[in-house]
Amino acid sequence: MEKQSFSRRILFPIVLVMGIMIISINAYDLSRSIENQTIHQSIAHISAVFMFLSIWLGAFFANTIAFFRGASFGERVIVCLATPVVWSAKVFSDFIGIYPLGELIFFLFFPLIIGCPVVALLCMSISELWCRKTMQRRRGDRSIRVFALPNTLMLIISFSLTFIFLWQGGLYYVYNVYMVAYRYIFH
């Protein structure tokens, strides 16, 4: 697989996924000002779908593009985390000035903030498996490892964290881990 230019293998997937996120967030926000309920609801629902696809599943698409354009594993991690980190930073920035510094730092472990990059790494890991298997079939080369060590470790860790975050509807992590730790540290 030929290593393409920096802009084609790294910037393009980042700009594509992040651009879809920005457009869909703004379309969703602007849909509130539309008086016609049918048009308002249509734009709100369509943009919500694209927000979900870009923020929570965008790493799957970004990794696939970057992989087949010759990006290294480290480059693909950056490509996959760009949009979730920007979105998490946007959500996190809404709480600056509301909480003291210690509580603000602790807020980084809130599942909505940390969960998005973790799910992105899970999506990247799944995409890696698919891309490696596709490359193995295309080339007819069994030496291409579908379960390479870095990807397999990332898959196990991100799946485990996602499972913990979503166990019992996410309530276990929020109330039995996050809030207990919060009360212990700050009260």
Legacy VTK file of the C-alpha trace (Angstrom):
# vtk DataFile Version 3.0
C-alpha trace
ASCII
DATASET POLYDATA
POINTS 187 float
0.000 0.000 0.000
1.455 3.312 -1.115
1.910 6.017 1.504
0.051 9.061 0.203
0.722 12.692 1.096
0.145 14.054 4.600
-2.935 15.956 3.508
-4.503 12.916 1.808
-3.786 10.351 4.518
-4.255 12.510 7.653
-5.886 15.867 6.988
-8.579 14.619 4.608
-10.145 12.057 7.019
-9.952 14.529 9.922
-11.502 17.373 7.930
-14.180 15.078 6.484
-15.404 13.683 9.812
-14.952 16.917 11.756
-16.608 18.890 8.965
-19.653 16.616 9.076
-19.743 17.081 12.862
-19.562 20.878 12.649
-22.157 21.125 9.883
-24.569 18.753 11.644
-24.214 20.499 15.036
-24.907 23.870 13.455
-27.804 22.520 11.379
-29.298 21.004 14.526
-28.919 24.276 16.454
-30.304 26.368 13.595
-33.286 24.067 13.073
-34.852 25.519 16.241
-35.389 28.825 14.482
-37.444 27.269 11.669
-41.128 27.874 12.285
-42.440 25.144 9.981
-42.551 22.097 12.278
-42.150 19.554 9.479
-39.000 21.203 8.155
-37.726 21.838 11.702
-38.197 18.193 12.723
-36.718 16.881 9.471
-33.557 18.976 9.766
-33.221 18.239 13.492
-33.524 14.476 13.005
-31.249 14.264 9.972
-28.568 16.423 11.586
-28.807 14.386 14.817
-28.085 11.219 12.840
-25.026 12.816 11.239
-23.856 14.139 14.630
-24.011 10.599 16.009
-22.257 9.138 12.972
-19.444 11.698 13.043
-18.903 12.054 16.800
-19.424 8.502 18.023
-18.726 6.379 14.922
-16.535 8.719 12.854
-13.363 6.906 13.846
-14.538 3.844 11.931
-14.762 5.844 8.709
-11.666 7.984 9.360
-9.488 4.967 10.146
-10.627 3.133 7.029
-9.722 6.098 4.816
-6.384 6.671 6.555
-5.493 2.952 6.506
-5.930 2.568 2.765
-4.028 5.801 2.137
-0.947 4.467 3.919
-1.137 6.173 7.322
0.899 4.570 10.092
-0.802 3.156 13.188
0.108 6.255 15.223
-1.201 8.547 12.503
-4.451 6.595 12.401
-4.856 6.986 16.166
-4.506 10.765 15.760
-6.967 10.769 12.857
-9.494 8.765 14.866
-9.215 10.809 18.066
-9.326 14.280 16.481
-13.111 14.638 16.255
-13.995 12.985 19.605
-11.367 15.042 21.437
-12.631 18.286 19.870
-16.221 17.373 20.745
-15.273 16.371 24.303
-13.329 19.629 24.682
-16.414 21.535 23.498
-18.596 19.783 26.086
-15.924 20.216 28.779
-15.539 23.937 28.029
-19.179 24.497 28.966
-18.241 23.704 32.581
-15.230 26.023 32.865
-15.999 28.671 35.443
-18.795 26.657 37.033
-16.636 24.261 39.044
-13.401 24.786 40.986
-10.221 23.534 39.281
-10.061 20.187 41.131
-13.648 19.290 40.351
-13.195 20.505 36.788
-10.241 18.148 36.297
-12.255 15.308 37.847
-15.038 16.096 35.366
-12.703 14.812 32.611
-13.591 11.305 33.845
-17.322 11.843 33.400
-18.524 9.146 30.985
-19.785 11.596 28.362
-16.357 13.278 28.211
-14.073 10.239 28.390
-16.528 7.857 26.725
-16.387 9.467 23.298
-12.618 8.968 22.770
-12.882 5.444 24.216
-15.674 4.537 21.775
-13.602 6.109 18.979
-10.726 3.770 19.839
-13.151 0.846 19.850
-14.435 1.866 16.407
-10.859 2.269 15.196
-9.993 -1.226 16.444
-12.961 -2.755 14.654
-12.067 -0.835 11.500
-8.473 -2.085 11.803
-9.664 -5.685 11.820
-11.816 -5.082 8.748
-9.047 -3.171 6.913
-6.402 -5.796 7.683
-8.692 -8.630 6.610
-9.532 -6.746 3.388
-5.824 -6.146 2.713
-5.092 -9.821 3.394
-7.747 -10.882 0.853
-6.743 -8.310 -1.779
-3.089 -9.261 -1.722
-3.663 -12.944 -1.045
-0.999 -12.572 1.647
-1.616 -14.596 4.816
1.375 -12.936 6.505
-0.698 -9.774 7.093
-1.802 -10.151 10.684
-5.449 -9.294 11.246
-4.955 -9.305 15.025
-1.760 -7.258 15.325
-0.609 -6.603 18.896
-1.261 -2.819 19.124
-4.711 -3.145 17.579
-5.647 -6.176 19.660
-4.625 -4.453 22.901
-6.575 -1.351 21.918
-9.597 -3.508 21.073
-9.511 -5.297 24.445
-8.987 -2.129 26.495
-11.514 0.026 24.637
-14.127 -2.741 24.622
-13.630 -3.313 28.361
-13.963 0.390 29.157
-17.005 0.747 26.905
-18.562 -2.257 28.633
-17.914 -0.698 32.055
-19.338 2.653 30.926
-22.489 1.014 29.529
-22.992 -1.745 32.119
-26.496 -1.517 33.646
-27.377 1.273 31.242
-24.319 3.294 32.261
-25.678 3.799 35.749
-23.141 1.523 37.400
-20.156 3.622 36.316
-21.837 6.974 36.980
-23.234 6.197 40.429
-20.996 3.442 41.779
-17.652 4.569 40.414
-17.723 8.212 39.367
-20.035 9.649 42.039
-18.565 7.551 44.880
-15.081 8.740 43.912
-16.374 12.321 43.620
-17.920 12.229 47.121
-14.801 10.624 48.562
-12.443 13.220 47.055
-14.488 16.427 47.267
-16.743 16.019 50.337
LINES 1 188
187 0 1 2 3 4 5 6 7 8 9 10 11 12 13 14 15 16 17 18 19 20 21 22 23 24 25 26 27 28 29 30 31 32 33 34 35 36 37 38 39 40 41 42 43 44 45 46 47 48 49 50 51 52 53 54 55 56 57 58 59 60 61 62 63 64 65 66 67 68 69 70 71 72 73 74 75 76 77 78 79 80 81 82 83 84 85 86 87 88 89 90 91 92 93 94 95 96 97 98 99 100 101 102 103 104 105 106 107 108 109 110 111 112 113 114 115 116 117 118 119 120 121 122 123 124 125 126 127 128 129 130 131 132 133 134 135 136 137 138 139 140 141 142 143 144 145 146 147 148 149 150 151 152 153 154 155 156 157 158 159 160 161 162 163 164 165 166 167 168 169 170 171 172 173 174 175 176 177 178 179 180 181 182 183 184 185 186
